[in-house]
């Protein structure tokens, strides 16, 4: 099992300690460091180069949105050439806030009210290049901030362009699986999965996987709350 190195950035020391104890007890997860959710997070990310950075995201903290963008684009924070996967955590949110985080480069969005096993699963998902969106957040994002591709084409018409295999890959992306998991599930090579994802993004006119997942849900290909079989 590949080790996943995690940095926990939260302004509350007790929260940091609690999350660290939970994750450190899981197989394959290593807490590389903890830090505050401000400048200390960027410094710790550059020093420890984690695979996943759990970042506390308070309401109306625009500096945290900017921080996400800096973390994912700064080569000093990259692990083996791969950008750190930033997973924001919040006790309060708005769909607009979630969109801001995703556009800045976040790999998902997690509510702190979720049980421990949800946090563990989310960390593993984003570490494997997957996207993890809390079902409630996703529902509200789709309802209140519906994204439409250029030209106003409906999501269902875009999804109709995909082959059967491409739809299978898109569904697994929407369920939160990363490329390695998809490859194992469909008995494909990682390179073939990456090729499929590239074609999916092109056909759906999406700039990234996150928008492709939104199209999958809005088209009805995937239902909110569904899980991979």
Residue frames relative to the residue before (quaternion, step in Angstrom):
aa qw qx qy qz dx dy dz
X 1.0000 0.0000 0.0000 0.0000 0.00 0.00 0.00
X 0.4101 -0.7209 0.5045 0.2400 3.57 -0.81 1.01
X 0.4351 -0.7087 0.4973 0.2471 3.56 -0.93 0.94
X 0.2006 -0.7599 0.6105 0.0984 3.57 -0.99 0.91
X 0.1937 -0.7922 0.5727 0.0836 3.57 -0.60 1.17
X 0.1311 -0.8290 0.5435 -0.0126 3.55 -0.74 1.16
X 0.1518 -0.7357 0.6528 0.0979 3.53 -1.16 0.77
X 0.1747 -0.7853 0.5891 0.0756 3.57 -0.81 1.03
X 0.0330 -0.8096 0.5851 -0.0335 3.58 -0.58 1.19
X 0.2504 0.7417 -0.5733 0.2419 3.56 -0.37 1.29
X 0.4740 -0.7058 0.4526 0.2689 3.57 -0.97 0.83
X 0.6685 0.4596 -0.3044 0.4991 3.60 1.24 -0.19
X 0.4206 -0.7451 0.4568 0.2437 3.62 -0.44 1.19
X 0.6500 0.5179 -0.3317 0.4464 3.60 0.97 -0.77
X 0.6314 0.5182 -0.3292 0.4737 3.58 1.05 -0.74
X 0.6348 0.5293 -0.3261 0.4588 3.57 0.93 -0.87
X 0.6857 0.4946 -0.2876 0.4500 3.55 0.85 -1.00
X 0.6617 0.5192 -0.3105 0.4430 3.57 0.96 -0.83
X 0.6702 0.4803 -0.2944 0.4832 3.57 0.92 -0.90
X 0.6338 0.5386 -0.3306 0.4459 3.57 0.99 -0.83
X 0.6627 0.5027 -0.3095 0.4608 3.59 0.91 -0.88
X 0.6413 0.5316 -0.3172 0.4534 3.58 1.00 -0.84
X 0.7340 0.4374 -0.2492 0.4558 3.57 0.74 -1.05
X 0.6372 0.5488 -0.3364 0.4238 3.59 0.99 -0.77
X 0.6571 0.5189 -0.3080 0.4517 3.59 1.18 -0.49
X 0.6134 0.5660 -0.3449 0.4294 3.59 1.29 -0.13
X 0.5228 -0.6412 0.4524 0.3330 3.62 -0.97 0.76
X 0.8197 0.2498 -0.1931 0.4779 3.53 -0.95 0.90
X 0.6695 0.4552 -0.3030 0.5027 3.61 1.26 -0.07
X 0.0396 -0.7895 0.6123 -0.0134 3.56 -0.90 0.97
X 0.2889 -0.7342 0.5872 0.1809 3.58 -0.83 0.98
X 0.2745 -0.7984 0.5186 0.1351 3.57 -0.32 1.28
X 0.7780 -0.1753 0.1544 0.5832 3.57 1.03 -0.80
X 0.2258 -0.7133 0.6325 0.2004 3.53 -1.38 0.12
X 0.0020 0.7953 -0.6052 0.0348 3.57 -1.18 0.57
X 0.5870 -0.5150 0.4485 0.4348 3.53 -1.30 0.03
X 0.5599 -0.6375 0.4222 0.3191 3.57 -1.25 0.28
X 0.5791 0.5689 -0.3782 0.4450 3.56 1.22 0.47
X 0.8375 -0.0770 0.0803 0.5349 3.57 -0.88 -0.93
X 0.5883 0.5972 -0.3665 0.4036 3.57 1.12 -0.61
X 0.6054 0.5658 -0.3553 0.4325 3.59 1.13 -0.62
X 0.6718 0.4871 -0.2998 0.4707 3.59 0.92 -0.88
X 0.6468 0.5190 -0.3185 0.4593 3.56 0.98 -0.83
X 0.6777 0.4846 -0.2905 0.4707 3.58 0.92 -0.92
X 0.6314 0.5329 -0.3391 0.4498 3.61 1.03 -0.74
X 0.6650 0.4899 -0.3037 0.4750 3.59 0.99 -0.80
X 0.6746 0.5015 -0.2950 0.4543 3.57 1.05 -0.74
X 0.8104 0.3065 -0.1247 0.4835 3.58 0.85 -1.02
X 0.1954 -0.8267 0.5056 0.1512 3.60 1.26 -0.37
X 0.0444 0.8389 -0.5393 0.0580 3.61 0.55 1.13
X 0.5407 -0.5773 0.4897 0.3668 3.55 -1.31 0.21
X 0.7918 0.1093 -0.0157 0.6007 3.55 1.03 -0.90
X 0.1211 -0.7690 0.6244 0.0635 3.55 -1.03 0.85
X 0.2044 -0.7582 0.6105 0.1031 3.57 -0.64 1.15
X 0.0449 -0.8391 0.5402 -0.0465 3.57 -0.48 1.23
X 0.3816 -0.7003 0.5584 0.2281 3.55 -0.77 1.07
X 0.0745 -0.8071 0.5857 0.0020 3.58 -0.84 1.02
X 0.1719 -0.8076 0.5577 0.0849 3.62 -0.04 1.26
X 0.6131 -0.5401 0.4079 0.4075 3.61 -1.19 0.39
X 0.8669 0.1272 -0.0983 0.4719 3.55 -1.18 0.72
X 0.4761 0.6332 -0.4712 0.3877 3.58 1.05 0.69
X 0.1704 -0.8381 0.5113 0.0841 3.56 0.25 1.28
X 0.5903 0.5803 -0.3805 0.4124 3.58 1.10 -0.55
X 0.6211 0.5407 -0.3454 0.4501 3.59 1.15 -0.57
X 0.6049 0.5334 -0.3508 0.4760 3.59 1.11 -0.65
X 0.6483 0.5017 -0.3103 0.4814 3.56 0.97 -0.86
X 0.6277 0.5505 -0.3317 0.4391 3.57 1.04 -0.80
X 0.6126 0.5464 -0.3504 0.4511 3.61 1.00 -0.78
X 0.6650 0.5105 -0.3004 0.4550 3.56 0.90 -0.94
X 0.6654 0.4960 -0.3077 0.4653 3.59 0.96 -0.83
X 0.6516 0.5399 -0.3210 0.4253 3.58 0.94 -0.87
X 0.7409 0.4303 -0.2459 0.4532 3.58 0.83 -0.95
X 0.7207 0.4260 -0.2557 0.4834 3.60 1.19 -0.36
X 0.5987 0.5848 -0.3599 0.4123 3.59 1.20 -0.36
X 0.3994 -0.7383 0.4861 0.2430 3.63 -0.50 1.11
X 0.5787 0.6028 -0.3729 0.4033 3.59 1.15 -0.53
X 0.7045 0.4411 -0.2507 0.4963 3.58 1.22 -0.50
X 0.5221 0.6698 -0.4012 0.3433 3.59 1.25 -0.12
X 0.2773 -0.7349 0.6001 0.1513 3.53 -1.19 0.70
X 0.8354 -0.1100 0.0219 0.5380 3.57 -0.56 1.22
X 0.7354 -0.4344 0.2230 0.4699 3.55 1.01 0.87
X 0.6444 0.5064 -0.3217 0.4741 3.59 1.28 -0.09
X 0.5000 -0.6580 0.4617 0.3224 3.62 -0.87 0.85
X 0.5458 -0.5896 0.4735 0.3609 3.54 -1.14 0.62
X 0.3576 -0.7173 0.5574 0.2165 3.58 -1.06 0.79
X 0.1583 -0.8157 0.5540 0.0506 3.58 -0.39 1.25
X 0.0652 -0.7885 0.6116 0.0013 3.56 -0.77 1.10
X 0.2444 -0.7870 0.5487 0.1410 3.62 -0.28 1.21
X 0.1376 -0.7526 0.6392 0.0781 3.55 -1.20 0.73
X 0.0604 0.8141 -0.5746 0.0583 3.55 -0.93 0.80
X 0.3941 -0.6932 0.5494 0.2496 3.55 -1.22 0.55
X 0.7714 0.1476 -0.0809 0.6137 3.56 1.28 -0.35
X 0.0422 0.8207 -0.5646 0.0763 3.57 -0.89 0.84
X 0.1721 -0.7109 0.6588 0.1758 3.49 -1.44 0.05
X 0.6263 -0.5351 0.3881 0.4134 3.61 -1.11 0.47
X 0.6310 0.5336 -0.3387 0.4498 3.57 1.00 -0.78
X 0.6374 0.5312 -0.3216 0.4562 3.57 1.03 -0.82
X 0.6453 0.5160 -0.3154 0.4668 3.55 0.99 -0.84
X 0.6458 0.5144 -0.3222 0.4632 3.58 0.97 -0.82
X 0.6313 0.5374 -0.3372 0.4461 3.57 0.97 -0.83
X 0.6621 0.5088 -0.3035 0.4590 3.56 0.94 -0.90
X 0.6734 0.4955 -0.2999 0.4594 3.58 0.92 -0.90
X 0.6566 0.5033 -0.3180 0.4631 3.58 0.96 -0.81
X 0.6422 0.5220 -0.3237 0.4586 3.58 1.12 -0.61
X 0.6603 -0.5316 0.3029 0.4355 3.57 1.24 -0.28
X 0.3792 0.7316 -0.4875 0.2887 3.59 1.25 0.18
X 0.4187 -0.7181 0.5079 0.2258 3.56 -1.16 0.68
X 0.8039 -0.0596 0.0307 0.5910 3.57 1.23 0.21
X 0.2695 -0.7336 0.5974 0.1799 3.52 -1.30 -0.33
X 0.0588 -0.8315 0.5510 -0.0398 3.57 -0.62 1.19
X 0.3176 -0.7247 0.5796 0.1950 3.56 -1.00 0.85
X 0.4810 -0.6961 0.4589 0.2711 3.57 -0.90 0.95
X 0.5876 0.5934 -0.3665 0.4102 3.58 1.22 -0.28
X 0.5289 0.6504 -0.4035 0.3666 3.59 1.25 -0.18
X 0.5780 -0.5983 0.4223 0.3601 3.62 -1.16 0.53
X 0.6995 -0.4985 0.3103 0.4074 3.61 -1.19 0.47
X 0.6538 0.5287 -0.3381 0.4228 3.61 0.92 -0.82
X 0.5957 0.5537 -0.3670 0.4515 3.59 1.16 -0.51
X 0.6415 0.5156 -0.3171 0.4713 3.56 0.97 -0.84
X 0.6510 0.5193 -0.3159 0.4547 3.59 0.91 -0.89
X 0.6753 0.4923 -0.2868 0.4684 3.57 0.91 -0.92
X 0.6426 0.5265 -0.3233 0.4531 3.57 1.01 -0.79
X 0.6343 0.5277 -0.3282 0.4599 3.58 0.98 -0.83
X 0.6752 0.4880 -0.3015 0.4637 3.58 0.87 -0.92
X 0.6425 0.5382 -0.3252 0.4379 3.59 0.99 -0.80
X 0.7252 0.4278 -0.2682 0.4681 3.59 0.71 -1.02
X 0.5897 0.5748 -0.3711 0.4291 3.61 1.13 -0.55
X 0.7174 0.4028 -0.2352 0.5175 3.59 1.16 -0.58
X 0.6188 -0.5923 0.3106 0.4120 3.55 1.22 0.68
X 0.4589 0.6634 -0.4641 0.3659 3.57 1.19 0.46
X 0.3807 -0.6753 0.5741 0.2634 3.55 -1.36 0.04
X 0.0683 -0.8022 0.5926 0.0269 3.59 -0.81 0.97
X 0.0081 0.7875 -0.6136 0.0568 3.54 -0.57 1.24
X 0.4852 -0.6440 0.5031 0.3109 3.56 -0.88 0.94
X 0.5540 -0.6481 0.3974 0.3394 3.63 -0.79 0.93
X 0.6489 0.5077 -0.3258 0.4637 3.60 0.99 -0.76
X 0.6445 0.5138 -0.3119 0.4725 3.56 0.97 -0.86
X 0.6565 0.5162 -0.3095 0.4547 3.56 0.91 -0.91
X 0.6416 0.5271 -0.3263 0.4516 3.57 0.90 -0.88
X 0.7037 0.4636 -0.2745 0.4632 3.57 0.84 -0.96
X 0.6153 0.5426 -0.3486 0.4533 3.56 1.07 -0.68
X 0.6794 0.4898 -0.2913 0.4622 3.56 0.94 -0.90
X 0.6777 0.5075 -0.2867 0.4483 3.56 1.04 -0.78
X 0.8125 0.3249 -0.1310 0.4660 3.55 0.76 -1.09
X 0.7913 0.2116 -0.1147 0.5620 3.58 1.09 -0.59
X 0.0323 0.8383 -0.5423 0.0454 3.56 0.81 0.98
X 0.2313 -0.7655 0.5896 0.1132 3.51 -0.86 1.06
X 0.0929 -0.7831 0.6131 0.0466 3.54 -0.95 0.89
X 0.4839 -0.6801 0.4647 0.2954 3.57 -0.91 0.85
X 0.6850 -0.4646 0.3556 0.4342 3.53 -1.28 0.29
X 0.7725 0.3349 -0.2608 0.4724 3.53 -1.06 0.82
X 0.4485 -0.7323 0.4229 0.2893 3.57 1.30 -0.06
X 0.3495 0.7435 -0.5072 0.2603 3.60 1.18 0.34
X 0.4818 -0.6845 0.4652 0.2878 3.56 -0.94 0.88
X 0.6205 -0.5628 0.3936 0.3785 3.60 -1.13 0.61
X 0.6505 0.5284 -0.3310 0.4337 3.59 0.97 -0.80
X 0.6443 0.5076 -0.3259 0.4702 3.60 1.03 -0.73
X 0.6440 0.5137 -0.3260 0.4638 3.57 1.03 -0.72
X 0.6620 0.5043 -0.3088 0.4605 3.59 0.90 -0.89
X 0.5995 0.5821 -0.3572 0.4173 3.59 1.11 -0.65
X 0.5872 0.5828 -0.3680 0.4244 3.59 1.22 -0.34
X 0.6296 0.5934 -0.3286 0.3788 3.58 1.15 -0.57
X 0.4803 -0.6232 0.5275 0.3205 3.53 -1.22 0.52
X 0.6893 -0.4556 0.3448 0.4454 3.58 -1.26 0.19
X 0.6671 0.5006 -0.3017 0.4620 3.59 0.91 -0.89
X 0.6514 0.5145 -0.3163 0.4594 3.57 0.97 -0.83
X 0.6262 0.5176 -0.3410 0.4729 3.58 1.07 -0.66
X 0.6222 0.5370 -0.3400 0.4571 3.57 1.02 -0.76
X 0.6604 0.4996 -0.3030 0.4717 3.56 0.93 -0.90
X 0.6546 0.5156 -0.3117 0.4565 3.59 0.93 -0.89
X 0.6377 0.5261 -0.3301 0.4556 3.58 0.95 -0.80
X 0.6761 0.4820 -0.2988 0.4704 3.58 0.92 -0.85
X 0.5910 0.5392 -0.3606 0.4796 3.58 1.12 -0.59
X 0.6736 0.5050 -0.2895 0.4554 3.55 0.94 -0.92
X 0.6545 0.4948 -0.3080 0.4816 3.59 1.15 -0.57
X 0.6062 -0.6122 0.3330 0.3832 3.56 1.29 0.02
X 0.4670 0.6792 -0.4508 0.3426 3.59 1.23 0.19
X 0.3900 -0.6964 0.5534 0.2381 3.53 -1.13 0.71
X 0.7348 -0.4340 0.2880 0.4345 3.57 -1.28 0.20
X 0.6590 0.5041 -0.3409 0.4420 3.67 0.84 -0.80
X 0.6582 0.5030 -0.3113 0.4657 3.59 0.99 -0.83
X 0.6357 0.5237 -0.3279 0.4626 3.58 1.00 -0.81
X 0.6337 0.5381 -0.3303 0.4470 3.56 0.96 -0.86
X 0.6746 0.4812 -0.2930 0.4770 3.58 0.92 -0.89
X 0.6644 0.5263 -0.3101 0.4306 3.58 0.90 -0.92
X 0.7815 0.3314 -0.1561 0.5051 3.58 0.94 -0.90
X 0.4163 -0.7281 0.4519 0.3038 3.58 1.31 0.12
X 0.4551 0.6523 -0.4610 0.3935 3.53 0.93 1.02
X 0.5233 -0.5886 0.4895 0.3744 3.56 -1.24 0.25
X 0.6238 -0.5424 0.3941 0.4016 3.63 -1.14 0.51
X 0.6369 0.5389 -0.3304 0.4414 3.57 1.03 -0.75
X 0.6422 0.5127 -0.3215 0.4705 3.57 1.03 -0.76
X 0.6273 0.5257 -0.3355 0.4664 3.58 1.02 -0.77
X 0.6514 0.5075 -0.3206 0.4640 3.59 0.92 -0.84
X 0.6286 0.5258 -0.3336 0.4660 3.58 1.03 -0.73
X 0.6466 0.5127 -0.3166 0.4679 3.58 0.95 -0.88
X 0.6640 0.5073 -0.3143 0.4506 3.58 0.90 -0.89
X 0.6286 0.5364 -0.3305 0.4560 3.57 1.01 -0.77
X 0.6732 0.4816 -0.2911 0.4797 3.57 0.98 -0.84
X 0.6104 0.5489 -0.3449 0.4551 3.57 1.08 -0.73
X 0.6652 0.4987 -0.3093 0.4616 3.58 0.86 -0.93
X 0.6466 0.5201 -0.3189 0.4579 3.58 0.98 -0.82
X 0.7115 0.4639 -0.2680 0.4547 3.60 0.81 -0.98
X 0.7109 0.4347 -0.2575 0.4891 3.57 1.07 -0.69
X 0.3657 -0.7512 0.4656 0.2918 3.57 1.35 -0.11
X 0.4244 0.7019 -0.4465 0.3576 3.53 1.05 0.87
X 0.4274 -0.7211 0.4804 0.2580 3.60 -0.94 0.81
X 0.8137 0.0632 -0.0112 0.5777 3.59 1.16 -0.42
X 0.7121 -0.4643 0.3253 0.4141 3.56 -1.34 0.18
X 0.6089 0.5787 -0.3579 0.4077 3.57 1.01 -0.78
X 0.6818 0.4648 -0.2931 0.4828 3.58 0.88 -0.91
X 0.6126 0.5430 -0.3566 0.4503 3.59 1.05 -0.67
X 0.6320 0.5213 -0.3302 0.4689 3.59 1.02 -0.76
X 0.6205 0.5357 -0.3399 0.4609 3.59 1.01 -0.78
X 0.6445 0.5133 -0.3166 0.4700 3.59 0.95 -0.88
X 0.6281 0.5500 -0.3362 0.4358 3.58 0.98 -0.84
X 0.6945 0.4563 -0.2783 0.4817 3.58 0.94 -0.86
X 0.6910 0.4868 -0.2958 0.4450 3.58 0.88 -0.89
X 0.6459 0.5194 -0.3217 0.4578 3.59 1.14 -0.51
X 0.4956 -0.6462 0.4376 0.3813 3.57 1.22 -0.45
X 0.4172 0.7089 -0.4718 0.3174 3.59 1.26 0.00
X 0.7727 0.1293 -0.0542 0.6190 3.55 1.13 -0.77
X 0.3056 -0.7542 0.5578 0.1633 3.55 -1.02 0.83
X 0.5518 -0.6085 0.4542 0.3450 3.57 -1.03 0.79
X 0.7877 0.2871 -0.2354 0.4916 3.54 -0.88 0.98
X 0.5263 0.6262 -0.4201 0.3929 3.58 1.25 -0.17
X 0.1929 -0.7720 0.5954 0.1107 3.55 -1.24 0.43
X 0.6004 -0.5702 0.4164 0.3755 3.55 -1.18 0.54
X 0.4330 -0.7029 0.5016 0.2586 3.57 -0.93 0.91
